[in-house]
Amino acid sequence: MHPLGTPTSVGSPAEQRDEPATIASMPRKPAAVGPLPWTPSQIIEVLDRVYGRAPQQASRAPLFELVLTLLSQHTSDHNSGEAMHRLVERFPTWDAVLDAPVEAIEDAIRPGGLAPTKSKRLQALLAEVHERRPDWDLDFLEVMPLDEAKAWLTSINGVGPKTAACVLLFALGRPALPVDTHVERVAKRLGLVPEKMPADKAHAVLEAMLKPAEVYAFHVDLIQHGRRTCHARGPKCEACPLLERCPRVGVAEPLRDVGPVE
């Protein structure tokens, strides 16, 4: 490893008096109920079958994951990966990154975009981590109670719930759910959380719906579904494997009748 490493009907009174039953006195049929919404477990089962999913492999490098998540903001995985590669190639230790001129950091992470901003944020983040953990060792987060581990990470300036969950899930294999733009969009369209719920609150609500062993699968599957089918604009609902029981919350485009979804 690199060192940076929810009526019961009754007989009507008119029937009891042998009087003609009026419309109002007739037993009422229950209101028609639509299909039950998908449960998270069912969503995972369906999307796994459609897209497949790589097995979870914790990186065992929480600080590396923290920096990589910062670099991944507002850019593609490819670009953030290239920026991270250049960073660790040029600076052999976290101390070297912290001590380097900000211009050198900016140049190294340029492929990830927003380099002037991210370079300053990166050094500020590392300075705060180093002040708390001079040896750069964040492995204690693996055994700390999950809520406490999240609180420790989010107490660092600039680290929000998504970044904290990424570190805990991908580096340490802990059941913390990162809610990115794809997970948020798909979960809201499926009616799992209210459409107007802020992303920061959606993290806790969605995570509470999941068994610990489902967190990674749910995260990865919803990202794949958001990228391949449930697009922000022009979602391919007619081709969606979840269409049969999807309420399509917030989707303005009408459905085209193209027959049953396979």
Secondary structure, DSSP 8 states (H G I E B T S, - for coil): --S---------HHHHTT----TTTS-------------HHHHHHHHHHHH--------S-HHHHHHHHHHTTTS-HHHHHHHHHHHHHH-SSHHHHHHS-HHHHHHHTGGGS-HHHHHHHHHHHHHHHHHH-TT---GGGGTS-HHHHHHHHHTSTT--HHHHHHIIIIIT--------HHHHHHHHHTTSS-TT--HHHHHHHHHHHS-GGGHHHHHHHHHHHHHHTS-SSS--GGG-TTGGG---TT--S---------
